[in-house]
Amino acid sequence: MNRKLIFLFSLASSSFALAQSIEGTVTDKENKPSAETEILVTKDDVKFSAITDEKGTFKIPLKENGNYLLEIIKDGVKTNSEKISVNGNFKKDVQIKETPAAEQKIEGVTVTAKKKLFERKVDRLVFNVENSVASQGIDAIEALAKTPMVRATDDAISIAGKSNVAVMVNDRLLNLSGQELINYLKTLRSDDIAKIEVITTPPAKYEAEGKSGLINIVLKKIRIRAGTARCRPQEVIIGTDPPFLREAVRALIIREISFQ
């Protein structure tokens, strides 16, 4: 009996922990739905985020009630900022204000409007992760979960309407699947990702292998100055190596080293 009570209490506690949320619709100055708009909610330096869908709607689960800072970012530029008080499920509709200057600081992060958050090409959708405030400080699985057409959980990755999906990093196919693939992608940080490409029309060689969709994660190229006693300092470009190797190199070569 006691075990049942403990189990039920645990379920109730878990449900209560996720009982808070903020949801609503973002519209532009003409009251039309504003798709692909970032919503950032912050409390005590803890951030929660979402990206609006094609109807301009969003929903962000929160861990607790309280006072939050709500910010709206469109194409890399903060348009709205206000304090809100959340108690349970909070409904908040927002209309985007006049776009201010191109470069700003959002919670200590400098954001410059360089290119759109999403780009649609003939054969793919491109999510420019490096331009996304909502996708900073998370892993690749979480970044994929914010990518349109992609469903990413701790169990599987899929593309809407595609039966067999393969994942690439820097155009190299990963020979991993299932939990091994999930575990690997969790080691990739969004801060190291330049963009995610959702390829809905794969090249013929992949279609022949039965792959109806591809996800290509393009890593940033990290330029580090390094030198030794026998050679002049030179640039090392890291971008295609496994995460553990990149992190090891980054830890060892954190600045230009010169030996006399």
N, C-alpha and C positions, 0 to 999 in steps of 0.2 A: 504493500500500500504506500509506504514511504517513498519507494523508488518511483511509483507512478506520480506522486505529488511533486517530487523533484523534477521529473521529466516535463510535466505540465507547466511547472514554474519556469523552467528553462525556455520552453517554447513561448510562453507569455512574455518573458524578458526579451527574447530575440525579436518578437513582433513589436514590442514597445520601442526597442532601440531603433527600429526602422519605420516607426509610425509617423515621423515627421518628414515633410517634403515641401518643396516649393514647385509649383507648376503654373503654366500660363501660356500666353501667346505674345510673340513679338511682331509688331507691325511697323511699316515704314511711315514716312511723313504723309503718304496718301492713304494710310490705313489698309494697305495691302500686306499680306503675310510676308514676313522677312525670313526667308529660308537661309540656312548656312550662317547663322549668327551665333556667336559664342556668348554664353551666360556664365559668369564667374561669381560664386557666392563664397564669402570668406568670414570666418569667425576665429579669433585668437590664432591667426596665422595658419589655420587649417582651411584648405580650399576644396570646394566641390564645384563641378562644372558640367556643362552639357552644350550641345550644339543643336539648334532648332532644325526640325524637319521641313519638308516642302510646304507644310501648312503653317510654319512659323511657331509650332508648339514645342514645348520642352517640359521635362519633369526631372527634378534632382532630389533623390533621397538624401535626408540629413540624419545625422546621428543624435542630435539633441535640439531641443527648443532653445530660443535665445535671440539675441540681436546679431544680425549679419549685415555685411556690406554687399550689396548687389551691384554688379557691373555688367554692362552690355558692350561687347566688342564686335564691330562689323568691319571686315576686311583689314583686320589688324589695328583698327583705331577705336579707342574707347569713346562711345557716344553718350552713355548714360551711367550715372553712379548715384546710388542712394542707400540709406540705411533702412533696414526692414526688421520687424520683430516677428519671429515665427513661433507659433504655438499650434502644433498638430500639422494638418495639411493646409498649407498657405497658398492662396490663389493670387497670382500677380501677373497682370497684363501690362506690357510695356510698349510704348511708342518711341521709336528711335528719334533722337533729337538731331539737330544740325551737326554735321560732321566737323569736328575741330581740326587743329593742326595735325600734320601727318605723323609726327614723332611725339610719344608721350612715355610716361613711366607708370606702369600698373603694378602696384605692390612691389616696387623695387626693380621690376623688370622693364627694360626699355623696349618698347614696341614700335616698329616702323612699318607703315603700310607700303609693302614692296610689291606683293602680288596677292591675288585672291587666295582665300582659304582652299577653295576647290576649283579645279580646272577640268572641263569635260572635253575630251578629244574623241576622235572617230572610234577608236578601239578600247578606250580606257577612261576611267575617272581618276584624277590625281588629287590626293589630299596632302596639301603642303603643311606637314606637321611642324616644321620649323617656324611657320608663321602663326601657329595656333597657341594662344595663351591657355586655352582649356586643356591642352594636351602636354603641358610642361610638367616634369617631375613624376611621370608615370611609366609603366613598362609597355612593351610593344603590344601585348594582348589588350591592355586598356586603350591604347591608341587605336587599335583595330576596331574595338567596340564603338568608337566614336566615328568610324569611317562609314559613309553611306554605302548601302548594299551589302555590307559585311556584318555577319553575326559572329562574335568572338566571345567565348566563355572559357572557363577553366577546363572544359571537356572537349570542345571542338571549335573549328573555324569553318565558316561556309560563306558562300556568296549567294544572294537571292537568285533563284532560278537556275543555279548551276549544281550539277550532281557531284562532280569530282573536281576538287580544287587543290591546286598545288601552291606552295609558298616559296618565293625566291628572296634572296638577299643580294643586292647589287647585281641583279640579273643572273645569279647563280642559283640553280635549283637545289633546295635542301632535301637531302635524302633522309628525311625524318618524317614520322607520322605519329598520330595519336598523342599520347601523353609526353613522349620525347620531344615532339615538336612544340607543344605548349610550354614545357619546361625550358626549352631553349629560348623561345621568344620572350619569356619572362625575364631572361637575363639581359635583354636589349632594353636600354633606356630611351625614352622618347627624346631626351636631350641630344642623343646621338643620331636621331633619325631626321633626314632631310624631308623625305616625302614617302607616301604609300601610294602605289599604283594598283588600282583594281582593273585588271585586264579582262574584259568580258568577251573579247574575240582573240583568243590566243593564236600565235603563229602555228602554221600547219604541223610542224614537228611535235608540238605539244598536243594538238588535237588528235594526231595519229596514236598518241599514247593514252587517249581517253580522258584527257584533262580538258574540261569545258570552261574552266576559269583559272586565272592566275592572280596571285597577290605578290607584288614585287616591293620589298622594303628597301629603300635606297638610303644608305647611311651617309652621314656627313663625312667629308674628308677633313681629318684633323691634321693641321700642319704644326709640326714641332721643330724647334731649332735644337740641333744636337751636334756635339763635336767631341773629338778625342785628341790625344796627345800627338797623333801622327797624321791627322787629317784636318782639313779646314771644316768649320761648322757647315752643316748642310741640312737641307730640308728633308724631313721624313714625312711621307704621306701615309696615313693609316686610315683605312676605310673598308677594306675587304677581309680583314682578319677576324678570327673568332673573338667574341667579346672578352673572354678571359685574357687573350693575348694583348688586345688593345688596352685593357685596363692595366695589365702588367707594365706595358711600355709607358703608358701615361704616368704611372706611379714612379717609374725609374727616371724618366726624362721629363722633368717638370719645368726645366728652364735650360738655357744654353749653358753648357759645361765646358770650361777651358782649363787645360792643365799646363802649367809652366814647366 
